[in-house]
Amino acid sequence: MAPVPQEERVVFPASVSQGALVFGKVPPGSEVRFRERLLRTTDYGTVVFGVGRDEAGPLSVAVTTPSGRTQAVEIAVTPRDWPVERVNGVPPKTVNPPPEIAARIQREQALVTAARDRDDARADFALPFQWPVQGRISGRFGNARVYNGQPGAGHSGMDIAAPTGTPVKAPAAGIVTFASPDLYLTGGTVLLDHGHGVSSNFLHLSRIDVNVGDRIEAGQVIGAVGATGRATGPHLHWGMSWFDVRIDPLLVLERGK
């Protein structure tokens, strides 16, 4: 079989971890599909998608190059262990909210979910990410949470313990798509869109220094650490998503090393 010309090469990792942000390289102008979604490609042929916490794989990516050549790429998914984290001292109304509070939570989460649907052509996600604050990791992505003895969902981000008022810096450039000082569960909340469906969310903030629509550069202060919403002490919850798929910020940080 004749080798594939360099300009026609399709490159994806052979395997990825649960919670990973996956990068691929295709000929610029290719059509790339993952599941039911047509993926954006950058001008230089980079594509990106997320792998959920409970994804079993294998993943299938369909690529059609500008010349019409088609290729099906299969990617294995490496499972991870998810230890149990017990979180005690949480306000009971945040664990078992009464109907009126449950309705408020549903409304607020719908707004956040809508902000995650954005699909800009910007490729801010492609540069290395940096820590938004320095501190001890007090909660890891994916770990099974038990609140006041009651099982909850897997943790959707990474908690970094830091004193109230510690400046929170943007881990990468992006556009602010959501900002609210007082959501019931997450308190001070900011969403920063990095393009191609990749976004960061910053929760429990004591202060917000940005507005929806602002263009933010990497390292710019967006707010301050707090303990607002469902929190037992001051920390930053940094979550990342690819559209509605939650991904592990720590894996994104490690990619840039």
C-alpha positions in Angstrom: 0.0 0.0 0.0 1.4 3.4 -1.0 2.1 5.7 2.0 -0.3 8.5 2.7 1.1 11.9 1.6 2.1 14.2 4.4 -0.6 16.7 3.5 -3.3 13.9 3.7 -2.2 12.6 7.1 -4.9 12.1 9.9 -3.4 11.9 13.4 -5.3 11.0 16.6 -4.0 9.4 19.8 -4.5 5.6 19.9 -5.9 5.8 23.4 -7.2 8.5 25.8 -8.2 8.6 29.4 -11.7 9.1 30.7 -12.1 12.9 31.2 -9.6 13.8 28.5 -9.7 16.7 26.0 -8.7 15.0 22.8 -6.7 16.7 20.1 -6.4 15.5 16.5 -4.7 16.7 13.3 -6.3 16.5 9.9 -5.7 18.1 6.5 -7.1 21.7 6.7 -10.6 21.8 5.2 -11.5 18.2 6.2 -14.9 17.2 7.4 -14.6 15.6 10.8 -17.5 13.9 12.7 -17.6 12.5 16.2 -20.9 11.0 17.3 -23.6 13.2 15.8 -21.5 16.4 15.8 -19.6 18.0 12.9 -16.4 19.2 14.5 -14.8 22.5 13.8 -11.3 22.4 12.3 -8.8 25.2 12.7 -7.1 26.8 9.6 -4.1 24.5 10.4 -6.2 21.3 10.8 -6.6 20.9 14.6 -9.8 19.4 15.9 -10.8 18.8 19.5 -13.4 16.9 21.5 -14.1 15.8 25.0 -14.3 12.3 26.6 -16.7 11.9 29.5 -16.0 10.5 33.0 -18.0 7.4 32.3 -17.1 6.9 28.7 -16.2 3.2 27.9 -15.2 3.5 24.3 -13.9 2.8 21.8 -14.5 6.1 20.2 -15.1 6.5 16.4 -14.1 9.6 14.5 -15.0 9.9 10.8 -12.7 12.0 8.6 -13.3 13.1 5.0 -10.3 15.0 3.5 -10.6 17.8 0.9 -9.5 15.3 -1.7 -12.5 13.0 -0.8 -10.5 10.3 1.0 -12.4 8.9 3.9 -10.9 7.4 7.1 -12.5 6.0 10.2 -10.3 6.4 13.3 -10.9 4.3 16.4 -9.6 5.5 19.8 -9.5 3.3 22.9 -10.6 4.8 26.2 -8.5 4.0 29.3 -10.6 3.6 32.5 -9.8 5.4 35.7 -10.4 4.7 39.4 -12.9 7.1 41.0 -12.3 7.2 44.8 -15.1 8.3 47.1 -14.8 11.8 48.6 -17.0 12.5 51.7 -18.0 16.1 52.2 -19.6 16.9 55.5 -21.0 20.1 56.9 -22.7 21.1 53.7 -26.0 23.1 54.3 -28.8 20.5 54.2 -30.9 22.7 51.9 -28.2 22.4 49.2 -28.3 18.6 49.4 -32.1 18.1 49.6 -33.5 21.4 48.5 -37.2 22.2 49.0 -39.3 22.5 45.8 -39.0 26.2 45.4 -35.2 26.0 45.8 -35.1 23.0 43.4 -36.9 25.1 40.8 -34.4 27.9 41.2 -31.5 25.5 40.8 -33.1 24.1 37.6 -33.5 27.6 36.2 -30.0 28.6 37.0 -28.4 25.5 35.6 -30.4 25.9 32.4 -28.7 29.3 31.9 -25.3 27.8 32.5 -26.0 24.9 30.1 -27.1 27.3 27.4 -23.8 29.2 27.7 -21.9 26.0 27.1 -23.5 25.5 23.7 -21.4 28.2 22.2 -19.2 27.0 19.3 -16.9 29.8 18.2 -14.1 29.4 15.6 -11.6 30.9 18.1 -8.8 28.4 19.0 -7.8 29.8 22.5 -8.0 26.2 23.7 -5.0 25.2 21.6 -2.4 27.0 23.7 -1.1 25.6 27.0 -3.3 26.2 30.1 -2.0 27.5 33.4 -3.3 27.2 37.0 -5.9 29.8 37.8 -4.7 29.8 41.5 -2.0 28.0 43.3 -3.0 25.7 46.2 -3.7 22.2 47.4 -6.0 20.1 45.3 -8.9 19.5 47.8 -11.2 17.8 45.4 -10.4 15.9 42.2 -12.4 15.6 39.0 -14.6 12.5 38.7 -14.4 11.3 42.3 -17.7 10.0 43.7 -19.1 12.6 46.1 -21.0 11.8 49.3 -22.6 15.0 50.8 -23.5 14.7 54.5 -23.6 11.0 54.1 -25.8 11.1 51.0 -24.3 9.9 47.6 -24.1 12.5 44.9 -22.9 12.7 41.3 -19.2 12.4 40.4 -17.3 15.7 41.0 -17.4 17.8 37.8 -14.2 19.7 38.3 -11.1 20.3 40.4 -11.2 22.1 43.7 -8.1 24.1 44.7 -8.0 25.3 48.3 -6.9 28.9 48.7 -7.8 31.8 51.1 -10.8 34.0 50.4 -9.8 36.9 48.2 -7.0 35.1 46.4 -7.1 36.4 42.8 -8.3 33.9 40.2 -6.6 34.2 36.8 -7.8 33.0 33.5 -6.0 29.7 32.7 -6.3 30.5 29.0 -7.7 33.3 26.8 -11.4 33.4 26.0 -14.7 35.2 26.0 -16.9 35.5 29.1 -20.3 33.9 28.3 -21.8 33.8 31.8 -21.2 35.8 35.1 -23.4 35.8 38.2 -22.5 36.6 41.8 -25.2 34.4 43.5 -26.2 31.1 42.0 -27.7 28.9 44.7 -25.3 25.9 44.4 -22.3 27.5 42.9 -22.4 31.0 44.3 -20.2 33.5 42.3 -20.0 31.8 38.9 -18.1 32.7 35.7 -17.9 30.8 32.4 -15.1 31.5 30.0 -15.3 30.1 26.4 -12.1 29.0 24.8 -13.6 28.2 21.3 -14.7 25.0 19.6 -17.0 24.2 22.5 -14.3 24.1 25.1 -15.0 26.2 28.2 -13.9 26.7 31.8 -16.2 27.5 34.7 -15.1 29.1 38.0 -17.4 28.6 41.0 -17.8 29.8 44.6 -16.2 33.2 43.8 -16.3 35.9 46.4 -15.8 38.6 43.7 -16.3 38.8 40.0 -14.2 41.3 38.0 -15.5 40.6 34.4 -18.7 41.0 32.4 -20.4 38.8 29.8 -18.9 39.6 26.4 -15.4 40.6 27.7 -12.4 39.2 25.9 -10.0 37.8 28.5 -6.3 37.1 28.0 -4.5 34.2 29.7 -3.4 35.3 33.2 -5.9 38.1 33.5 -7.7 38.3 36.9 -11.4 37.4 36.5 -12.4 37.3 40.2 -11.4 36.1 43.7 -11.6 32.8 45.6 -14.6 32.5 48.0 -16.9 30.1 49.7 -20.2 31.1 48.2 -22.9 28.6 47.3 -22.5 25.0 48.4 -19.1 25.2 49.9 -17.7 24.2 53.3 -14.7 26.5 53.1 -12.8 28.9 50.7 -11.7 27.2 47.5 -11.9 27.6 43.7 -13.8 25.0 41.8 -12.4 25.0 38.3 -14.4 22.9 35.9 -13.9 22.4 32.1 -16.4 21.2 29.5 -16.6 20.3 25.8 -20.2 21.4 25.2 -22.1 19.2 27.7 -19.2 16.8 28.3 -17.3 17.5 31.5 -13.5 17.1 31.3 -10.7 17.0 33.7 -8.7 20.3 34.1 -5.7 18.5 35.5 -5.3 16.5 32.3 -5.5 19.7 30.2 -2.8 21.2 32.4 -0.6 18.2 32.0 -0.9 18.3 28.2 0.9 21.7 28.2 3.9 20.4 30.1 
